[in-house]
């Protein structure tokens, strides 16, 4: 496994974004991961790459206690079909393995859609490497990525 967190850190720096990347122990559940990181499950943000038509991809930033609402996300993006791509397609689209995906440092700067519930929080998310977590102010991240903020999730 390759550690791509340096690429994430460099991308954050180029955007003037203050991030912290730390080692994190493996967790068996979202709740355990939140406890180990000292945050709530809602403060862990899943960075999901979703596939549209042809070679179009998008990032969806989803709080850990929620799941993508496909109908809401399709409406905001303005497309009829979206899906989670296979692991190899996700890697080709981002340069990151599943479980480490983050918009920062992606090999392609796909459009980012952030769930509105992220606003006003300090969040933890993937860092480009297994065993590491990134911590960042969500509003600063949303601004730096020029993300579209919308209700794109449902409760789990």
Secondary structure, DSSP 4 states (H G I P E B T S, - for coil): ----HHHHHHHHHHTT--EEEEE----SSHHHHHHHHTS-GGGEEEEEEEE-STT-EEEEEEETTEEE-HHHHHHHHT-S--EEPPHHHHHHHHS--TTS--STT-SS--EEEEEGGGTT-EEEE--SSTTEEEEEEHHHHHHHTTPEEE--EEE-
